[in-house]
Amino acid sequence: MDGKPFLSIAHPDDANAYVDAINKLKKGESMVNHRARARCKDESYKWLDWSSTIDIKTGTMYAVARDVTEIVENEKSLKMADTFFNMSYDMLVVAKGEYFEKVNPAFTRNLGYDQKEMDGKPFLSIAHPDDANAYIDAINKLKKGESMVNHRARARCKDGSYKWLDWSSTVDIKTGIMYAVARDVTEIVENEGSLKMAGKFFNLAFDILTVAKEEHFIKINPAFTKTLGYDEKDLDKIKFTDLTHPDDKGVANEMFAKLLKGEPVVNFRDRVLCKDGTYK
């Protein structure tokens, strides 16, 4: 390095940082600190934190540098992670022990609480009373070493209402910091509940209820089996039109044509072939 220009190791984009530091020293500043990249012998670059001073009389500059490449890269990673944290449509949560430390904007949009309201707030403070054990079980599983725990539970919104959330959580055993992702599945859960209710009525109804596509039955209820004799195993063998009495096929075809056009059919009557060969 004897006699080599100071700027010869500077990264092209950071040359001004070195020049500015040198100029400040020449103007009389006793100590100048700056961060810039320096080129290594292998042509790679490292980030260095420089602290420099100069002997005005002799023009000799003294400098101390510390490699902060890892720190800079970590800072970049944190900025990137923070960007994704804020952009995510999913609710992201950082907690320590059983207390919230950080929530993202999606958490605020979905549940109504902002960061200040969640600082140091117990994790269970937003749990539905009936689902508290689901949260506790998930936390305990993480503490016992499970790498990832999934659970579904209700969370209380700021307005007092509740939403169903699907949680995926993990924990850093060394630090005790828990990372969790939650997604609002309220609509899915409510639809599942509606489907279950519809299924119960479908099976309990005294009237014959069917679901068909084109000429084939997809689903029949117990009343269909009780009245006509066919069960679920027979569905692949029969067509809707096969069960129509020959004298009623004309009317039946007109009804099917209307249905295919999306027109409603009300008070349609025809005779249907039972499994035992009789008609009803």
Order of alpha helices (4+ residues) and beta strands (2+ residues): alpha-beta-beta-beta-alpha-beta-beta-alpha-alpha-alpha-beta-beta-beta-alpha-beta-beta-alpha-alpha
